[in-house]
């Protein structure tokens, strides 16, 4: 059990029968009345974000999320196939459970499969990946005084914004949480 007074960003809990993760929290002590905890929480199954307030002594059970390393094999229509690299067991996950999580993941890359009570609800790719640019317009030095960007298509099909000096067939580093260009990959 966890009390609302112990809330921290990233803590998982069960609320109204579903697993939630705390995105933001704030302990509020008004001049009059009792203190409370204002939170922004995300439902791990549906992705819905809620704003809730709790009394600091309110208790709820922790949600135990299982994270398992698996290798992404291939997609087959609305199913994405993964393999446990230790036991070689394979599972298929619906596209609705994957969401946009695989837009920076190539076949044979390792990801974390997230499950709650045996039900897969999400995928966590590595935080930073190196991918090749397959399509972008040529850039010209001196086009602008400040860091202008242009669209680039990556080998996974995802589109990101890159600086003008980046060319096709270059390998770049991407932050998978934000989709931001971080720099050229080091050889």
C-alpha positions as CSV (number, residue, x, y, z in Angstrom):
1,X,0.0,0.0,0.0
2,X,1.1,3.5,-0.7
3,X,-0.3,6.7,0.9
4,X,-0.9,9.8,-1.1
5,X,1.7,11.6,1.0
6,X,4.4,9.2,-0.4
7,X,3.5,10.0,-4.1
8,X,6.5,10.6,-6.4
9,X,6.7,10.9,-10.2
10,X,6.8,7.5,-11.9
11,X,5.2,5.6,-9.0
12,X,2.5,3.1,-10.1
13,X,-0.6,2.4,-8.2
14,X,-4.1,0.8,-8.5
15,X,-6.9,3.3,-8.6
16,X,-10.5,2.3,-9.3
17,X,-9.4,-1.1,-10.5
18,X,-6.9,0.0,-13.1
19,X,-3.1,0.6,-13.0
20,X,-2.0,4.3,-13.0
21,X,1.4,6.0,-13.1
22,X,1.9,9.4,-11.4
23,X,3.0,12.0,-14.0
24,X,3.0,15.0,-11.6
25,X,2.2,15.6,-8.0
26,X,2.0,18.6,-5.7
27,X,1.5,18.7,-1.9
28,X,-0.9,21.6,-1.2
29,X,-1.3,23.2,2.3
30,X,-3.9,25.9,2.1
31,X,-4.3,28.5,4.7
32,X,-7.6,27.1,5.8
33,X,-8.6,23.5,5.7
34,X,-6.7,20.2,5.4
35,X,-3.7,19.6,3.2
36,X,-4.2,17.6,0.0
37,X,-2.2,16.1,-2.8
38,X,-3.0,17.3,-6.4
39,X,-1.9,14.8,-9.0
40,X,-1.9,14.2,-12.7
41,X,-2.1,10.4,-13.4
42,X,-2.1,8.3,-16.6
43,X,-4.1,5.1,-16.9
44,X,-1.5,2.5,-18.1
45,X,-4.1,0.5,-20.1
46,X,-6.0,3.3,-21.9
47,X,-3.5,6.1,-21.8
48,X,-6.1,8.5,-20.5
49,X,-4.6,11.3,-18.3
50,X,-6.6,12.4,-15.2
51,X,-6.2,15.1,-12.7
52,X,-7.2,13.9,-9.2
53,X,-6.8,15.2,-5.6
54,X,-6.2,12.9,-2.7
55,X,-6.0,13.3,1.1
56,X,-2.4,12.7,2.2
57,X,-3.5,9.8,4.4
58,X,-5.5,8.1,1.6
59,X,-4.0,4.6,0.8
60,X,-4.1,2.6,-2.3
61,X,-2.4,-0.6,-3.5
62,X,0.8,-0.4,-5.6
63,X,0.5,-1.7,-9.1
64,X,3.2,-4.1,-9.9
65,X,4.2,-3.7,-13.5
66,X,6.3,-6.4,-15.1
67,X,9.0,-5.3,-17.5
68,X,10.4,-8.1,-19.7
69,X,13.2,-7.7,-22.3
70,X,12.0,-9.1,-25.7
71,X,13.2,-8.9,-29.2
72,X,10.9,-7.3,-31.8
73,X,10.6,-9.7,-34.7
74,X,8.1,-8.4,-37.3
75,X,4.7,-6.9,-37.8
76,X,1.8,-8.8,-39.5
77,X,-1.1,-6.6,-40.1
78,X,-2.4,-5.4,-36.7
79,X,-0.1,-7.8,-34.8
80,X,3.4,-7.2,-33.7
81,X,5.5,-10.3,-32.8
82,X,8.1,-10.4,-30.0
83,X,10.4,-13.2,-28.8
84,X,11.8,-13.8,-25.3
85,X,15.6,-14.1,-26.0
86,X,16.1,-16.6,-23.1
87,X,13.2,-19.0,-23.6
88,X,12.5,-18.3,-27.3
89,X,8.8,-18.0,-26.5
90,X,7.0,-15.7,-28.9
91,X,4.0,-13.5,-28.3
92,X,1.8,-11.3,-30.5
93,X,0.7,-7.9,-29.3
94,X,-2.2,-5.9,-30.9
95,X,-1.4,-2.6,-32.6
96,X,-3.7,-0.8,-30.1
97,X,-1.4,-1.9,-27.2
98,X,1.7,-0.9,-29.0
99,X,0.6,2.6,-30.1
100,X,3.5,4.8,-31.4
101,X,6.1,3.1,-29.3
102,X,7.6,1.1,-32.2
103,X,8.1,4.0,-34.6
104,X,11.8,4.2,-33.7
105,X,12.4,0.4,-33.4
106,X,13.9,-1.8,-36.1
107,X,13.3,-5.5,-36.5
108,X,15.5,-7.5,-34.1
109,X,15.9,-4.6,-31.7
110,X,15.3,-5.4,-28.0
111,X,12.4,-3.6,-26.2
112,X,10.7,-3.9,-22.8
113,X,7.3,-5.4,-22.8
114,X,5.1,-4.0,-20.0
115,X,2.4,-6.1,-18.5
116,X,0.0,-5.9,-15.6
117,X,-1.5,-9.1,-14.2
118,X,-0.3,-11.0,-17.2
119,X,-1.9,-8.6,-19.8
120,X,0.4,-6.7,-22.1
121,X,-0.5,-3.0,-22.2
122,X,2.6,-1.3,-23.6
123,X,6.1,-1.3,-25.0
124,X,9.2,0.7,-23.9
125,X,11.9,1.1,-26.5
126,X,15.5,2.1,-25.6
127,X,15.6,5.8,-24.6
128,X,18.1,6.7,-27.3
129,X,18.5,5.0,-30.7
130,X,20.7,5.4,-33.8
131,X,18.8,5.3,-37.1
132,X,19.7,6.0,-40.7
133,X,18.0,8.8,-42.7
134,X,16.5,7.3,-45.9
135,X,15.0,10.4,-47.3
136,X,15.5,14.2,-46.8
137,X,16.1,17.3,-48.9
138,X,19.6,18.5,-49.4
139,X,20.6,21.2,-46.9
140,X,22.5,24.4,-47.7
141,X,24.9,26.0,-45.3
142,X,24.2,29.6,-44.5
143,X,20.5,29.4,-45.2
144,X,19.6,30.9,-41.8
145,X,21.2,32.6,-38.8
146,X,19.4,30.4,-36.2
147,X,19.0,26.6,-36.1
148,X,16.5,25.9,-38.8
149,X,15.3,22.4,-39.4
150,X,13.9,20.2,-42.2
151,X,11.9,17.0,-42.2
152,X,13.7,13.6,-42.5
153,X,12.3,10.1,-43.0
154,X,14.1,7.4,-40.9
155,X,14.7,3.8,-41.9
156,X,11.8,2.8,-39.6
157,X,9.4,5.1,-41.5
158,X,9.2,7.7,-38.7
159,X,9.6,11.4,-39.5
160,X,11.7,13.7,-37.4
161,X,13.1,17.3,-37.7
162,X,16.8,17.6,-38.3
163,X,19.2,20.5,-38.8
164,X,19.8,21.7,-42.4
165,X,23.3,20.3,-42.6
166,X,22.2,16.6,-42.1
167,X,22.1,14.6,-45.3
168,X,20.5,11.4,-46.6
169,X,22.1,8.1,-45.5
170,X,23.6,9.7,-42.4
171,X,23.1,7.9,-39.1
172,X,21.6,10.1,-36.3
173,X,20.8,9.7,-32.6
174,X,17.1,10.2,-31.6
175,X,15.5,10.5,-28.2
176,X,12.5,8.0,-28.4
177,X,10.5,9.8,-25.7
178,X,10.3,13.1,-27.6
179,X,11.3,12.2,-31.1
180,X,14.1,14.9,-31.0
181,X,17.3,14.8,-33.0
182,X,20.2,14.6,-30.6
183,X,23.2,14.6,-33.0
184,X,25.1,12.5,-35.4
185,X,25.9,8.9,-34.4
186,X,29.4,8.3,-33.4
187,X,31.2,5.6,-35.6
